[in-house]
Amino acid sequence: MKFYISTTGIKRVTISNTGTGKRSSAPAAALAGRRIPSSRTLLPVVLVLGIVLPFLFVRVAFLVLESSAVCSSSLGCIGRRIFSGSDTSLKLREELTRALIEAKDGSGNGGGRIQGTLDSFNELVKEVTSKRQDIKAFAFKTKAMLLKMEHEVQSSRQRESIYWHLASHGVPKSLHCLCLKLAEEYAVNAMARSRLPSPEYVSHLTDPSFHHVVLLTDNVLAASVVVSSTVQNSARPEKLVFHIVTDKKTYTPMHSWFAINSFRSAVVEVKGLHQYDWSQEVNVGVKEMLEAHRLIWSHYYKNLKHEDFEYEGENRRCLEVLSPSCLSLMNHLRIYIPELFPDLNKILFLDDDVVVQHDLSSLLELDLNGKVVGAVVGSSCGDNCCPGRKYKDYLNFSYPIISSNFDHDHCAWLYGMNVLDLEAWRRTNITATYHKWLKLNLKSGLELWQPGALPPALLALDGNVHPIDPSWHVAELGQRSLEAHEETLKSAAVLHFSGPAKPWLEIGLPEVRGLWSGHVNFSNKFIRKCRIAG
């Protein structure tokens, strides 16, 4: 081999003999036939492989995981799924659907294999993957876990409802303190023992030209709010005469409070039940009434079912009727108001859990057209709804004596703010009709109505109720959920905190509690000493 230089560059010349040239020509030809791929050729290939290979890896990995329960990880099954993945996914979906339906209906043998329910999703995944269980077992285990969780949630809600309702039964420490402080004041302060009303106003107690308001209560603070709000919003407070009737134990603090606190020019009378000189007939009637209501309450309590303790929907009444108010003398004594005030012909009855927001003069002067009671029956939402509840929510229409005399969809009128024509009451002998229904209920196994003051009153006063405008009385403000709109609350003359969540309790709804506490005199020394907060 020799090199020489020319104008075109260095060239190589191979010089060989004849034999040697023959041997070396073959490798040279082979090298000439092999062409080394250029970078331009390799680059597209590398790019395509970089895109395809990760996709194939993800696809294969997904199919391996998906087919672990169905195909037992066999390579043949995985291969089939690579080329027919959509069909297998559809089959898997159908199999899962069948397993869920079987679990829902409780059919199949999957339920029998469950030894215990799992507590979390992580335990469920660990159980299914470690034991390589099929889809049916997975569905049944999931069902068992969900049912357990639902049961725990339901139990928690029931306990919450019971505890919440029990909280409504107690007397707050602050209110108990108020009664003790006022009783002490009655003993040491002559002014707290002064006559109510003053001698110059005694004639007002029976004067029909005045507006007479009656309260039956053993709650001093609640009575104070009713009187204060009524007087504050009255156009003519000097025409108001309040008759407060309480029990013997509350008489001293009640008298002390209204003796040392003046309410502008309104007249307030406080009277204890022990101060009434009733006839033997009335005494016997009151005792029979209380015993009948005690029997109804006990019968209802003994027949309660576990699901009745859920404070929602139709079961809400089941807890409400367990309230001590269903056995309270002050709550049931309203049926004896004509006997309590024999010299009065017309009064306005107010519950102690109400707040008055507007002047009630026109209501007190309302003509009842011969009816006994003026009450809210209709509602601002029209003829198809009721402001409270319907007859079927209180009465048992499975008994012919109820179903043949009353309409189960008839709206129940509202108790708690009522104009009473006592003269018409005595003329129609409503109290005797009330006792007749108590005896019929006793003969019917105490099943005609639920415990409470309203159900027998609905029966005794049926056909003797004069409807008044719904804006006079908005109730149900003591329930767990507030349904009244803000405009309705502002326009209402009387707000009624009917229900367990009374505004003086901690469970009172904060949205409306201020409407009540705004009439509490927090600067009063007894209120401050007992730390009564709004």
Disulfide bonds with the S-S distance in Angstrom:
Cys71-Cys77 1.75
Cys177-Cys530 2.17
Cys381-Cys385 1.45
Cys386-Cys411 1.77
